[in-house]
Amino acid sequence: MEKFSAVFRQEGEWWIGYVEELPGANTQGRTLEEARENLKEAVRLVLEANRELARRETQGKEVTREELVVSTR
C-alpha cells in the first residue's frame, strides 16, 4: 500500500482533487466523498498507464525490475 498526499478544494458546487506527488492524477466530484473516490481511481489509472508504458519501452531489452520501497520519514 502506498500513501500519497491528496489535496482538495471546492470550486463553486464542485470539489477538485489532485495528488501532489503524481502529476496527472486529478479529478472532480459533486461531493468531497465523490472526489475522494474518483481520485483513488485516477491514481490507479495513472499508475497502470505508467507501468504499461514502461513495459512497452523495455520490451525485448534486458532489464532488472524490482520492488522499491521509499520511506519519507
PQR file of N, CA, C, O and H, with PARSE charges and radii, in Angstrom:
ATOM      1  N   MET A   1       0.846  -1.176   0.000 -0.4000 1.5000
ATOM      2  CA  MET A   1       0.000   0.000   0.000 -0.0000 2.0000
ATOM      3  C   MET A   1       0.890   1.238   0.000  0.5500 1.7000
ATOM      4  O   MET A   1       1.832   1.340   0.786 -0.5500 1.4000
ATOM      5  N   GLU A   2       0.589   2.146  -0.864 -0.4000 1.5000
ATOM      6  CA  GLU A   2       1.351   3.378  -0.949 -0.0000 2.0000
ATOM      7  C   GLU A   2       0.515   4.527  -0.422  0.5500 1.7000
ATOM      8  O   GLU A   2      -0.713   4.502  -0.509 -0.5500 1.4000
ATOM      9  H   GLU A   2      -0.176   2.063  -1.502  0.4000 1.0000
ATOM     10  N   LYS A   3       1.179   5.531   0.122 -0.4000 1.5000
ATOM     11  CA  LYS A   3       0.477   6.709   0.625 -0.0000 2.0000
ATOM     12  C   LYS A   3       0.876   7.920  -0.194  0.5500 1.7000
ATOM     13  O   LYS A   3       2.052   8.125  -0.494 -0.5500 1.4000
ATOM     14  H   LYS A   3       2.176   5.552   0.193  0.4000 1.0000
ATOM     15  N   PHE A   4      -0.118   8.718  -0.551 -0.4000 1.5000
ATOM     16  CA  PHE A   4       0.099   9.937  -1.309 -0.0000 2.0000
ATOM     17  C   PHE A   4      -0.581  11.092  -0.596  0.5500 1.7000
ATOM     18  O   PHE A   4      -1.405  10.878   0.293 -0.5500 1.4000
ATOM     19  H   PHE A   4      -1.074   8.551  -0.308  0.4000 1.0000
ATOM     20  N   SER A   5      -0.241  12.309  -0.980 -0.4000 1.5000
ATOM     21  CA  SER A   5      -0.878  13.499  -0.414 -0.0000 2.0000
ATOM     22  C   SER A   5      -1.959  13.985  -1.365  0.5500 1.7000
ATOM     23  O   SER A   5      -1.670  14.477  -2.455 -0.5500 1.4000
ATOM     24  H   SER A   5       0.428  12.482  -1.703  0.4000 1.0000
ATOM     25  N   ALA A   6      -3.205  13.842  -0.939 -0.4000 1.5000
ATOM     26  CA  ALA A   6      -4.341  14.304  -1.738 -0.0000 2.0000
ATOM     27  C   ALA A   6      -4.702  15.716  -1.293  0.5500 1.7000
ATOM     28  O   ALA A   6      -4.751  16.008  -0.099 -0.5500 1.4000
ATOM     29  H   ALA A   6      -3.440  13.442  -0.053  0.4000 1.0000
ATOM     30  N   VAL A   7      -4.954  16.583  -2.263 -0.4000 1.5000
ATOM     31  CA  VAL A   7      -5.330  17.967  -1.990 -0.0000 2.0000
ATOM     32  C   VAL A   7      -6.702  18.190  -2.613  0.5500 1.7000
ATOM     33  O   VAL A   7      -6.923  17.866  -3.780 -0.5500 1.4000
ATOM     34  H   VAL A   7      -4.914  16.345  -3.233  0.4000 1.0000
ATOM     35  N   PHE A   8      -7.625  18.746  -1.827 -0.4000 1.5000
ATOM     36  CA  PHE A   8      -8.979  19.015  -2.311 -0.0000 2.0000
ATOM     37  C   PHE A   8      -9.336  20.471  -2.056  0.5500 1.7000
ATOM     38  O   PHE A   8      -8.929  21.056  -1.053 -0.5500 1.4000
ATOM     39  H   PHE A   8      -7.446  19.009  -0.878  0.4000 1.0000
ATOM     40  N   ARG A   9     -10.100  21.046  -2.972 -0.4000 1.5000
ATOM     41  CA  ARG A   9     -10.628  22.393  -2.774 -0.0000 2.0000
ATOM     42  C   ARG A   9     -11.988  22.470  -3.461  0.5500 1.7000
ATOM     43  O   ARG A   9     -12.245  21.784  -4.450 -0.5500 1.4000
ATOM     44  H   ARG A   9     -10.431  20.571  -3.787  0.4000 1.0000
ATOM     45  N   GLN A  10     -12.834  23.308  -2.921 -0.4000 1.5000
ATOM     46  CA  GLN A  10     -14.158  23.458  -3.503 -0.0000 2.0000
ATOM     47  C   GLN A  10     -14.142  24.625  -4.481  0.5500 1.7000
ATOM     48  O   GLN A  10     -13.673  25.718  -4.165 -0.5500 1.4000
ATOM     49  H   GLN A  10     -12.624  23.866  -2.118  0.4000 1.0000
ATOM     50  N   GLU A  11     -14.664  24.369  -5.670 -0.4000 1.5000
ATOM     51  CA  GLU A  11     -14.795  25.373  -6.724 -0.0000 2.0000
ATOM     52  C   GLU A  11     -16.266  25.451  -7.086  0.5500 1.7000
ATOM     53  O   GLU A  11     -16.766  24.618  -7.842 -0.5500 1.4000
ATOM     54  H   GLU A  11     -15.045  23.481  -5.927  0.4000 1.0000
ATOM     55  N   GLY A  12     -16.957  26.436  -6.557 -0.4000 1.5000
ATOM     56  CA  GLY A  12     -18.395  26.511  -6.792 -0.0000 2.0000
ATOM     57  C   GLY A  12     -19.077  25.313  -6.160  0.5500 1.7000
ATOM     58  O   GLY A  12     -18.941  25.070  -4.960 -0.5500 1.4000
ATOM     59  H   GLY A  12     -16.551  27.113  -5.943  0.4000 1.0000
ATOM     60  N   GLU A  13     -19.807  24.568  -6.968 -0.4000 1.5000
ATOM     61  CA  GLU A  13     -20.501  23.386  -6.464 -0.0000 2.0000
ATOM     62  C   GLU A  13     -19.685  22.105  -6.596  0.5500 1.7000
ATOM     63  O   GLU A  13     -20.160  21.034  -6.218 -0.5500 1.4000
ATOM     64  H   GLU A  13     -19.917  24.765  -7.943  0.4000 1.0000
ATOM     65  N   TRP A  14     -18.471  22.195  -7.123 -0.4000 1.5000
ATOM     66  CA  TRP A  14     -17.648  21.012  -7.369 -0.0000 2.0000
ATOM     67  C   TRP A  14     -16.469  20.964  -6.407  0.5500 1.7000
ATOM     68  O   TRP A  14     -15.990  21.996  -5.937 -0.5500 1.4000
ATOM     69  H   TRP A  14     -18.085  23.065  -7.431  0.4000 1.0000
ATOM     70  N   TRP A  15     -16.016  19.760  -6.126 -0.4000 1.5000
ATOM     71  CA  TRP A  15     -14.771  19.538  -5.393 -0.0000 2.0000
ATOM     72  C   TRP A  15     -13.720  19.091  -6.393  0.5500 1.7000
ATOM     73  O   TRP A  15     -13.955  18.183  -7.190 -0.5500 1.4000
ATOM     74  H   TRP A  15     -16.405  18.922  -6.508  0.4000 1.0000
ATOM     75  N   ILE A  16     -12.574  19.725  -6.347 -0.4000 1.5000
ATOM     76  CA  ILE A  16     -11.446  19.409  -7.218 -0.0000 2.0000
ATOM     77  C   ILE A  16     -10.391  18.723  -6.355  0.5500 1.7000
ATOM     78  O   ILE A  16     -10.131  19.149  -5.230 -0.5500 1.4000
ATOM     79  H   ILE A  16     -12.383  20.463  -5.699  0.4000 1.0000
ATOM     80  N   GLY A  17      -9.788  17.663  -6.883 -0.4000 1.5000
ATOM     81  CA  GLY A  17      -8.759  16.966  -6.127 -0.0000 2.0000
ATOM     82  C   GLY A  17      -7.590  16.574  -7.006  0.5500 1.7000
ATOM     83  O   GLY A  17      -7.749  16.302  -8.196 -0.5500 1.4000
ATOM     84  H   GLY A  17      -9.999  17.317  -7.797  0.4000 1.0000
ATOM     85  N   TYR A  18      -6.409  16.550  -6.400 -0.4000 1.5000
ATOM     86  CA  TYR A  18      -5.218  16.086  -7.105 -0.0000 2.0000
ATOM     87  C   TYR A  18      -4.230  15.503  -6.108  0.5500 1.7000
ATOM     88  O   TYR A  18      -4.355  15.710  -4.901 -0.5500 1.4000
ATOM     89  H   TYR A  18      -6.280  16.771  -5.433  0.4000 1.0000
ATOM     90  N   VAL A  19      -3.253  14.777  -6.620 -0.4000 1.5000
ATOM     91  CA  VAL A  19      -2.207  14.177  -5.800 -0.0000 2.0000
ATOM     92  C   VAL A  19      -0.920  14.941  -6.050  0.5500 1.7000
ATOM     93  O   VAL A  19      -0.461  15.056  -7.186 -0.5500 1.4000
ATOM     94  H   VAL A  19      -3.151  14.609  -7.600  0.4000 1.0000
ATOM     95  N   GLU A  20      -0.341  15.463  -4.971 -0.4000 1.5000
ATOM     96  CA  GLU A  20       0.874  16.285  -5.094 -0.0000 2.0000
ATOM     97  C   GLU A  20       2.020  15.531  -5.767  0.5500 1.7000
ATOM     98  O   GLU A  20       2.735  16.098  -6.594 -0.5500 1.4000
ATOM     99  H   GLU A  20      -0.714  15.370  -4.048  0.4000 1.0000
ATOM    100  N   GLU A  21       2.193  14.279  -5.422 -0.4000 1.5000
ATOM    101  CA  GLU A  21       3.359  13.518  -5.878 -0.0000 2.0000
ATOM    102  C   GLU A  21       3.175  12.842  -7.233  0.5500 1.7000
ATOM    103  O   GLU A  21       4.112  12.230  -7.746 -0.5500 1.4000
ATOM    104  H   GLU A  21       1.612  13.819  -4.750  0.4000 1.0000
ATOM    105  N   LEU A  22       2.008  12.939  -7.806 -0.4000 1.5000
ATOM    106  CA  LEU A  22       1.731  12.172  -9.014 -0.0000 2.0000
ATOM    107  C   LEU A  22       1.065  13.039 -10.082  0.5500 1.7000
ATOM    108  O   LEU A  22      -0.163  13.094 -10.157 -0.5500 1.4000
ATOM    109  H   LEU A  22       1.247  13.435  -7.389  0.4000 1.0000
ATOM    110  N   PRO A  23       1.862  13.711 -10.905 -0.5600 1.5000
ATOM    111  CA  PRO A  23       1.285  14.545 -11.960  0.2800 2.0000
ATOM    112  C   PRO A  23       0.322  13.732 -12.823  0.5500 1.7000
ATOM    113  O   PRO A  23       0.603  12.587 -13.178 -0.5500 1.4000
ATOM    114  N   GLY A  24      -0.791  14.327 -13.147 -0.4000 1.5000
ATOM    115  CA  GLY A  24      -1.784  13.656 -13.977 -0.0000 2.0000
ATOM    116  C   GLY A  24      -2.896  13.006 -13.184  0.5500 1.7000
ATOM    117  O   GLY A  24      -3.933  12.650 -13.744 -0.5500 1.4000
ATOM    118  H   GLY A  24      -1.020  15.257 -12.859  0.4000 1.0000
ATOM    119  N   ALA A  25      -2.691  12.846 -11.877 -0.4000 1.5000
ATOM    120  CA  ALA A  25      -3.736  12.256 -11.029 -0.0000 2.0000
ATOM    121  C   ALA A  25      -4.572  13.395 -10.461  0.5500 1.7000
ATOM    122  O   ALA A  25      -4.225  13.993  -9.443 -0.5500 1.4000
ATOM    123  H   ALA A  25      -1.849  13.135 -11.422  0.4000 1.0000
ATOM    124  N   ASN A  26      -5.668  13.680 -11.132 -0.4000 1.5000
ATOM    125  CA  ASN A  26      -6.557  14.744 -10.681 -0.0000 2.0000
ATOM    126  C   ASN A  26      -7.981  14.396 -11.078  0.5500 1.7000
ATOM    127  O   ASN A  26      -8.208  13.581 -11.973 -0.5500 1.4000
ATOM    128  H   ASN A  26      -5.950  13.194 -11.959  0.4000 1.0000
ATOM    129  N   THR A  27      -8.935  15.020 -10.405 -0.4000 1.5000
ATOM    130  CA  THR A  27     -10.327  14.685 -10.651 -0.0000 2.0000
ATOM    131  C   THR A  27     -11.243  15.743 -10.076  0.5500 1.7000
ATOM    132  O   THR A  27     -10.794  16.782  -9.591 -0.5500 1.4000
ATOM    133  H   THR A  27      -8.751  15.681  -9.678  0.4000 1.0000
ATOM    134  N   GLN A  28     -12.527  15.466 -10.136 -0.4000 1.5000
ATOM    135  CA  GLN A  28     -13.528  16.340  -9.523 -0.0000 2.0000
ATOM    136  C   GLN A  28     -14.708  15.487  -9.081  0.5500 1.7000
ATOM    137  O   GLN A  28     -14.838  14.330  -9.481 -0.5500 1.4000
ATOM    138  H   GLN A  28     -12.892  14.623 -10.529  0.4000 1.0000
ATOM    139  N   GLY A  29     -15.549  16.061  -8.267 -0.4000 1.5000
ATOM    140  CA  GLY A  29     -16.755  15.369  -7.814 -0.0000 2.0000
ATOM    141  C   GLY A  29     -17.745  16.374  -7.261  0.5500 1.7000
ATOM    142  O   GLY A  29     -17.367  17.476  -6.864 -0.5500 1.4000
ATOM    143  H   GLY A  29     -15.443  17.000  -7.942  0.4000 1.0000
ATOM    144  N   ARG A  30     -18.988  16.000  -7.237 -0.4000 1.5000
ATOM    145  CA  ARG A  30     -20.019  16.895  -6.708 -0.0000 2.0000
ATOM    146  C   ARG A  30     -19.939  16.997  -5.187  0.5500 1.7000
ATOM    147  O   ARG A  30     -20.357  17.999  -4.607 -0.5500 1.4000
ATOM    148  H   ARG A  30     -19.295  15.105  -7.560  0.4000 1.0000
ATOM    149  N   THR A  31     -19.402  15.963  -4.541 -0.4000 1.5000
ATOM    150  CA  THR A  31     -19.195  15.981  -3.094 -0.0000 2.0000
ATOM    151  C   THR A  31     -17.726  15.662  -2.818  0.5500 1.7000
ATOM    152  O   THR A  31     -17.018  15.146  -3.683 -0.5500 1.4000
ATOM    153  H   THR A  31     -19.062  15.149  -5.013  0.4000 1.0000
ATOM    154  N   LEU A  32     -17.285  15.973  -1.611 -0.4000 1.5000
ATOM    155  CA  LEU A  32     -15.909  15.652  -1.234 -0.0000 2.0000
ATOM    156  C   LEU A  32     -15.684  14.148  -1.290  0.5500 1.7000
ATOM    157  O   LEU A  32     -14.640  13.697  -1.762 -0.5500 1.4000
ATOM    158  H   LEU A  32     -17.860  16.392  -0.908  0.4000 1.0000
ATOM    159  N   GLU A  33     -16.639  13.373  -0.822 -0.4000 1.5000
ATOM    160  CA  GLU A  33     -16.503  11.913  -0.849 -0.0000 2.0000
ATOM    161  C   GLU A  33     -16.402  11.393  -2.282  0.5500 1.7000
ATOM    162  O   GLU A  33     -15.595  10.508  -2.566 -0.5500 1.4000
ATOM    163  H   GLU A  33     -17.487  13.739  -0.439  0.4000 1.0000
ATOM    164  N   GLU A  34     -17.209  11.933  -3.175 -0.4000 1.5000
ATOM    165  CA  GLU A  34     -17.141  11.523  -4.582 -0.0000 2.0000
ATOM    166  C   GLU A  34     -15.780  11.883  -5.174  0.5500 1.7000
ATOM    167  O   GLU A  34     -15.197  11.089  -5.912 -0.5500 1.4000
ATOM    168  H   GLU A  34     -17.865  12.652  -2.945  0.4000 1.0000
ATOM    169  N   ALA A  35     -15.278  13.060  -4.859 -0.4000 1.5000
ATOM    170  CA  ALA A  35     -13.956  13.465  -5.349 -0.0000 2.0000
ATOM    171  C   ALA A  35     -12.873  12.542  -4.806  0.5500 1.7000
ATOM    172  O   ALA A  35     -11.941  12.189  -5.527 -0.5500 1.4000
ATOM    173  H   ALA A  35     -15.752  13.705  -4.260  0.4000 1.0000
ATOM    174  N   ARG A  36     -12.990  12.146  -3.528 -0.4000 1.5000
ATOM    175  CA  ARG A  36     -12.013  11.212  -2.943 -0.0000 2.0000
ATOM    176  C   ARG A  36     -11.999   9.883  -3.696  0.5500 1.7000
ATOM    177  O   ARG A  36     -10.938   9.373  -4.056 -0.5500 1.4000
ATOM    178  H   ARG A  36     -13.748  12.434  -2.942  0.4000 1.0000
ATOM    179  N   GLU A  37     -13.173   9.336  -3.927 -0.4000 1.5000
ATOM    180  CA  GLU A  37     -13.260   8.048  -4.627 -0.0000 2.0000
ATOM    181  C   GLU A  37     -12.764   8.177  -6.065  0.5500 1.7000
ATOM    182  O   GLU A  37     -12.052   7.301  -6.556 -0.5500 1.4000
ATOM    183  H   GLU A  37     -14.036   9.750  -3.635  0.4000 1.0000
ATOM    184  N   ASN A  38     -13.132   9.251  -6.732 -0.4000 1.5000
ATOM    185  CA  ASN A  38     -12.666   9.474  -8.102 -0.0000 2.0000
ATOM    186  C   ASN A  38     -11.151   9.613  -8.153  0.5500 1.7000
ATOM    187  O   ASN A  38     -10.513   9.156  -9.102 -0.5500 1.4000
ATOM    188  H   ASN A  38     -13.711   9.962  -6.332  0.4000 1.0000
ATOM    189  N   LEU A  39     -10.574  10.242  -7.134 -0.4000 1.5000
ATOM    190  CA  LEU A  39      -9.123  10.429  -7.113 -0.0000 2.0000
ATOM    191  C   LEU A  39      -8.406   9.102  -6.917  0.5500 1.7000
ATOM    192  O   LEU A  39      -7.355   8.875  -7.516 -0.5500 1.4000
ATOM    193  H   LEU A  39     -11.091  10.613  -6.363  0.4000 1.0000
ATOM    194  N   LYS A  40      -8.949   8.236  -6.099 -0.4000 1.5000
ATOM    195  CA  LYS A  40      -8.349   6.904  -5.933 -0.0000 2.0000
ATOM    196  C   LYS A  40      -8.311   6.174  -7.275  0.5500 1.7000
ATOM    197  O   LYS A  40      -7.310   5.545  -7.618 -0.5500 1.4000
ATOM    198  H   LYS A  40      -9.802   8.420  -5.612  0.4000 1.0000
ATOM    199  N   GLU A  41      -9.398   6.261  -8.022 -0.4000 1.5000
ATOM    200  CA  GLU A  41      -9.447   5.618  -9.333 -0.0000 2.0000
ATOM    201  C   GLU A  41      -8.463   6.280 -10.299  0.5500 1.7000
ATOM    202  O   GLU A  41      -7.813   5.592 -11.086 -0.5500 1.4000
ATOM    203  H   GLU A  41     -10.211   6.772  -7.743  0.4000 1.0000
ATOM    204  N   ALA A  42      -8.350   7.602 -10.245 -0.4000 1.5000
ATOM    205  CA  ALA A  42      -7.400   8.306 -11.109 -0.0000 2.0000
ATOM    206  C   ALA A  42      -5.970   7.862 -10.816  0.5500 1.7000
ATOM    207  O   ALA A  42      -5.180   7.671 -11.741 -0.5500 1.4000
ATOM    208  H   ALA A  42      -8.877   8.161  -9.606  0.4000 1.0000
ATOM    209  N   VAL A  43      -5.633   7.697  -9.548 -0.4000 1.5000
ATOM    210  CA  VAL A  43      -4.283   7.233  -9.175 -0.0000 2.0000
ATOM    211  C   VAL A  43      -4.050   5.840  -9.728  0.5500 1.7000
ATOM    212  O   VAL A  43      -2.999   5.574 -10.310 -0.5500 1.4000
ATOM    213  H   VAL A  43      -6.274   7.852  -8.796  0.4000 1.0000
ATOM    214  N   ARG A  44      -5.017   4.945  -9.557 -0.4000 1.5000
ATOM    215  CA  ARG A  44      -4.874   3.583 -10.092 -0.0000 2.0000
ATOM    216  C   ARG A  44      -4.640   3.610 -11.601  0.5500 1.7000
ATOM    217  O   ARG A  44      -3.783   2.890 -12.112 -0.5500 1.4000
ATOM    218  H   ARG A  44      -5.872   5.161  -9.085  0.4000 1.0000
ATOM    219  N   LEU A  45      -5.398   4.436 -12.306 -0.4000 1.5000
ATOM    220  CA  LEU A  45      -5.266   4.509 -13.766 -0.0000 2.0000
ATOM    221  C   LEU A  45      -3.923   5.089 -14.198  0.5500 1.7000
ATOM    222  O   LEU A  45      -3.314   4.597 -15.148 -0.5500 1.4000
ATOM    223  H   LEU A  45      -6.094   5.021 -11.890  0.4000 1.0000
ATOM    224  N   VAL A  46      -3.456   6.130 -13.509 -0.4000 1.5000
ATOM    225  CA  VAL A  46      -2.157   6.723 -13.853 -0.0000 2.0000
ATOM    226  C   VAL A  46      -1.037   5.719 -13.614  0.5500 1.7000
ATOM    227  O   VAL A  46      -0.156   5.566 -14.460 -0.5500 1.4000
ATOM    228  H   VAL A  46      -3.950   6.530 -12.738  0.4000 1.0000
ATOM    229  N   LEU A  47      -1.059   5.035 -12.479 -0.4000 1.5000
ATOM    230  CA  LEU A  47      -0.024   4.038 -12.185 -0.0000 2.0000
ATOM    231  C   LEU A  47      -0.058   2.895 -13.196  0.5500 1.7000
ATOM    232  O   LEU A  47       0.986   2.441 -13.664 -0.5500 1.4000
ATOM    233  H   LEU A  47      -1.774   5.159 -11.792  0.4000 1.0000
ATOM    234  N   GLU A  48      -1.253   2.438 -13.527 -0.4000 1.5000
ATOM    235  CA  GLU A  48      -1.399   1.362 -14.508 -0.0000 2.0000
ATOM    236  C   GLU A  48      -0.855   1.798 -15.873  0.5500 1.7000
ATOM    237  O   GLU A  48      -0.138   1.042 -16.529 -0.5500 1.4000
ATOM    238  H   GLU A  48      -2.101   2.807 -13.146  0.4000 1.0000
ATOM    239  N   ALA A  49      -1.194   3.003 -16.291 -0.4000 1.5000
ATOM    240  CA  ALA A  49      -0.719   3.510 -17.590 -0.0000 2.0000
ATOM    241  C   ALA A  49       0.794   3.674 -17.591  0.5500 1.7000
ATOM    242  O   ALA A  49       1.449   3.338 -18.578 -0.5500 1.4000
ATOM    243  H   ALA A  49      -1.776   3.617 -15.758  0.4000 1.0000
ATOM    244  N   ASN A  50       1.361   4.186 -16.499 -0.4000 1.5000
ATOM    245  CA  ASN A  50       2.810   4.356 -16.425 -0.0000 2.0000
ATOM    246  C   ASN A  50       3.527   3.013 -16.474  0.5500 1.7000
ATOM    247  O   ASN A  50       4.560   2.876 -17.131 -0.5500 1.4000
ATOM    248  H   ASN A  50       0.829   4.460 -15.698  0.4000 1.0000
ATOM    249  N   ARG A  51       2.976   2.025 -15.779 -0.4000 1.5000
ATOM    250  CA  ARG A  51       3.581   0.681 -15.816 -0.0000 2.0000
ATOM    251  C   ARG A  51       3.541   0.104 -17.227  0.5500 1.7000
ATOM    252  O   ARG A  51       4.520  -0.482 -17.690 -0.5500 1.4000
ATOM    253  H   ARG A  51       2.138   2.136 -15.246  0.4000 1.0000
ATOM    254  N   GLU A  52       2.422   0.269 -17.902 -0.4000 1.5000
ATOM    255  CA  GLU A  52       2.304  -0.251 -19.258 -0.0000 2.0000
ATOM    256  C   GLU A  52       3.280   0.455 -20.209  0.5500 1.7000
ATOM    257  O   GLU A  52       3.907  -0.191 -21.048 -0.5500 1.4000
ATOM    258  H   GLU A  52       1.627   0.745 -17.526  0.4000 1.0000
ATOM    259  N   LEU A  53       3.404   1.762 -20.077 -0.4000 1.5000
ATOM    260  CA  LEU A  53       4.372   2.493 -20.914 -0.0000 2.0000
ATOM    261  C   LEU A  53       5.798   2.013 -20.660  0.5500 1.7000
ATOM    262  O   LEU A  53       6.573   1.838 -21.600 -0.5500 1.4000
ATOM    263  H   LEU A  53       2.895   2.287 -19.395  0.4000 1.0000
ATOM    264  N   ALA A  54       6.139   1.801 -19.405 -0.4000 1.5000
ATOM    265  CA  ALA A  54       7.489   1.324 -19.065 -0.0000 2.0000
ATOM    266  C   ALA A  54       7.730  -0.072 -19.632  0.5500 1.7000
ATOM    267  O   ALA A  54       8.818  -0.364 -20.129 -0.5500 1.4000
ATOM    268  H   ALA A  54       5.509   1.943 -18.642  0.4000 1.0000
ATOM    269  N   ARG A  55       6.727  -0.926 -19.559 -0.4000 1.5000
ATOM    270  CA  ARG A  55       6.871  -2.281 -20.109 -0.0000 2.0000
ATOM    271  C   ARG A  55       7.076  -2.234 -21.631  0.5500 1.7000
ATOM    272  O   ARG A  55       7.900  -2.969 -22.175 -0.5500 1.4000
ATOM    273  H   ARG A  55       5.843  -0.689 -19.156  0.4000 1.0000
ATOM    274  N   ARG A  56       6.335  -1.380 -22.295 -0.4000 1.5000
ATOM    275  CA  ARG A  56       6.497  -1.259 -23.751 -0.0000 2.0000
ATOM    276  C   ARG A  56       7.883  -0.747 -24.114  0.5500 1.7000
ATOM    277  O   ARG A  56       8.506  -1.240 -25.054 -0.5500 1.4000
ATOM    278  H   ARG A  56       5.666  -0.783 -21.853  0.4000 1.0000
ATOM    279  N   GLU A  57       8.365   0.245 -23.368 -0.4000 1.5000
ATOM    280  CA  GLU A  57       9.685   0.822 -23.653 -0.0000 2.0000
ATOM    281  C   GLU A  57      10.812  -0.164 -23.411  0.5500 1.7000
ATOM    282  O   GLU A  57      11.864  -0.065 -24.044 -0.5500 1.4000
ATOM    283  H   GLU A  57       7.858   0.646 -22.605  0.4000 1.0000
ATOM    284  N   THR A  58      10.611  -1.118 -22.505 -0.4000 1.5000
ATOM    285  CA  THR A  58      11.674  -2.062 -22.180 -0.0000 2.0000
ATOM    286  C   THR A  58      11.474  -3.430 -22.818  0.5500 1.7000
ATOM    287  O   THR A  58      12.288  -4.331 -22.620 -0.5500 1.4000
ATOM    288  H   THR A  58       9.757  -1.198 -21.991  0.4000 1.0000
ATOM    289  N   GLN A  59      10.394  -3.591 -23.585 -0.4000 1.5000
ATOM    290  CA  GLN A  59      10.111  -4.873 -24.223 -0.0000 2.0000
ATOM    291  C   GLN A  59      11.276  -5.284 -25.113  0.5500 1.7000
ATOM    292  O   GLN A  59      11.749  -4.511 -25.945 -0.5500 1.4000
ATOM    293  H   GLN A  59       9.733  -2.859 -23.746  0.4000 1.0000
ATOM    294  N   GLY A  60      11.723  -6.514 -24.919 -0.4000 1.5000
ATOM    295  CA  GLY A  60      12.824  -7.033 -25.716 -0.0000 2.0000
ATOM    296  C   GLY A  60      14.194  -6.607 -25.220  0.5500 1.7000
ATOM    297  O   GLY A  60      15.208  -6.987 -25.806 -0.5500 1.4000
ATOM    298  H   GLY A  60      11.339  -7.143 -24.243  0.4000 1.0000
ATOM    299  N   LYS A  61      14.242  -5.830 -24.158 -0.4000 1.5000
ATOM    300  CA  LYS A  61      15.512  -5.383 -23.596 -0.0000 2.0000
ATOM    301  C   LYS A  61      15.748  -6.081 -22.264  0.5500 1.7000
ATOM    302  O   LYS A  61      14.803  -6.424 -21.553 -0.5500 1.4000
ATOM    303  H   LYS A  61      13.418  -5.521 -23.682  0.4000 1.0000
ATOM    304  N   GLU A  62      16.998  -6.284 -21.941 -0.4000 1.5000
ATOM    305  CA  GLU A  62      17.317  -6.903 -20.666 -0.0000 2.0000
ATOM    306  C   GLU A  62      17.255  -5.836 -19.574  0.5500 1.7000
ATOM    307  O   GLU A  62      18.032  -4.881 -19.589 -0.5500 1.4000
ATOM    308  H   GLU A  62      17.765  -6.006 -22.519  0.4000 1.0000
ATOM    309  N   VAL A  63      16.347  -5.997 -18.646 -0.4000 1.5000
ATOM    310  CA  VAL A  63      16.189  -5.055 -17.550 -0.0000 2.0000
ATOM    311  C   VAL A  63      16.037  -5.825 -16.242  0.5500 1.7000
ATOM    312  O   VAL A  63      15.700  -7.009 -16.238 -0.5500 1.4000
ATOM    313  H   VAL A  63      15.715  -6.773 -18.633  0.4000 1.0000
ATOM    314  N   THR A  64      16.285  -5.151 -15.163 -0.4000 1.5000
ATOM    315  CA  THR A  64      16.006  -5.689 -13.839 -0.0000 2.0000
ATOM    316  C   THR A  64      14.854  -4.896 -13.270  0.5500 1.7000
ATOM    317  O   THR A  64      14.932  -3.674 -13.139 -0.5500 1.4000
ATOM    318  H   THR A  64      16.560  -4.189 -15.166  0.4000 1.0000
ATOM    319  N   ARG A  65      13.792  -5.585 -12.935 -0.4000 1.5000
ATOM    320  CA  ARG A  65      12.606  -4.940 -12.364 -0.0000 2.0000
ATOM    321  C   ARG A  65      12.459  -5.466 -10.947  0.5500 1.7000
ATOM    322  O   ARG A  65      12.407  -6.676 -10.728 -0.5500 1.4000
ATOM    323  H   ARG A  65      13.728  -6.577 -13.041  0.4000 1.0000
ATOM    324  N   GLU A  66      12.392  -4.551  -9.982 -0.4000 1.5000
ATOM    325  CA  GLU A  66      12.260  -4.955  -8.587 -0.0000 2.0000
ATOM    326  C   GLU A  66      11.408  -3.959  -7.827  0.5500 1.7000
ATOM    327  O   GLU A  66      11.232  -2.817  -8.251 -0.5500 1.4000
ATOM    328  H   GLU A  66      12.434  -3.568 -10.159  0.4000 1.0000
ATOM    329  N   GLU A  67      10.882  -4.407  -6.698 -0.4000 1.5000
ATOM    330  CA  GLU A  67      10.081  -3.549  -5.852 -0.0000 2.0000
ATOM    331  C   GLU A  67      10.971  -2.499  -5.169  0.5500 1.7000
ATOM    332  O   GLU A  67      12.083  -2.807  -4.739 -0.5500 1.4000
ATOM    333  H   GLU A  67      11.025  -5.335  -6.353  0.4000 1.0000
ATOM    334  N   LEU A  68      10.487  -1.296  -5.077 -0.4000 1.5000
ATOM    335  CA  LEU A  68      11.216  -0.209  -4.425 -0.0000 2.0000
ATOM    336  C   LEU A  68      10.331   0.373  -3.347  0.5500 1.7000
ATOM    337  O   LEU A  68       9.212   0.805  -3.625 -0.5500 1.4000
ATOM    338  H   LEU A  68       9.584  -1.046  -5.427  0.4000 1.0000
ATOM    339  N   VAL A  69      10.815   0.390  -2.130 -0.4000 1.5000
ATOM    340  CA  VAL A  69      10.084   0.959  -1.008 -0.0000 2.0000
ATOM    341  C   VAL A  69      10.876   2.159  -0.520  0.5500 1.7000
ATOM    342  O   VAL A  69      12.067   2.053  -0.228 -0.5500 1.4000
ATOM    343  H   VAL A  69      11.724   0.040  -1.904  0.4000 1.0000
ATOM    344  N   VAL A  70      10.206   3.301  -0.434 -0.4000 1.5000
ATOM    345  CA  VAL A  70      10.853   4.549  -0.016 -0.0000 2.0000
ATOM    346  C   VAL A  70      10.167   5.080   1.217  0.5500 1.7000
ATOM    347  O   VAL A  70       8.948   5.251   1.231 -0.5500 1.4000
ATOM    348  H   VAL A  70       9.239   3.388  -0.672  0.4000 1.0000
ATOM    349  N   SER A  71      10.933   5.340   2.242 -0.4000 1.5000
ATOM    350  CA  SER A  71      10.391   5.939   3.448 -0.0000 2.0000
ATOM    351  C   SER A  71      10.730   7.424   3.422  0.5500 1.7000
ATOM    352  O   SER A  71      11.884   7.797   3.213 -0.5500 1.4000
ATOM    353  H   SER A  71      11.923   5.201   2.230  0.4000 1.0000
ATOM    354  N   THR A  72       9.732   8.265   3.633 -0.4000 1.5000
ATOM    355  CA  THR A  72       9.977   9.704   3.597 -0.0000 2.0000
ATOM    356  C   THR A  72      10.081  10.293   5.006  0.5500 1.7000
ATOM    357  O   THR A  72      10.119  11.512   5.170 -0.5500 1.4000
ATOM    358  H   THR A  72       8.795   7.962   3.803  0.4000 1.0000
ATOM    359  N   ARG A  73      10.125   9.455   5.986 -0.4000 1.5000
ATOM    360  CA  ARG A  73      10.226   9.936   7.375 -0.0000 2.0000
ATOM    361  C   ARG A  73      11.520   9.598   8.007  0.5500 1.7000
ATOM    362  O   ARG A  73      11.747   9.937   9.168 -0.5500 1.4000
ATOM    363  H   ARG A  73      10.094   8.464   5.853  0.4000 1.0000
TER
END
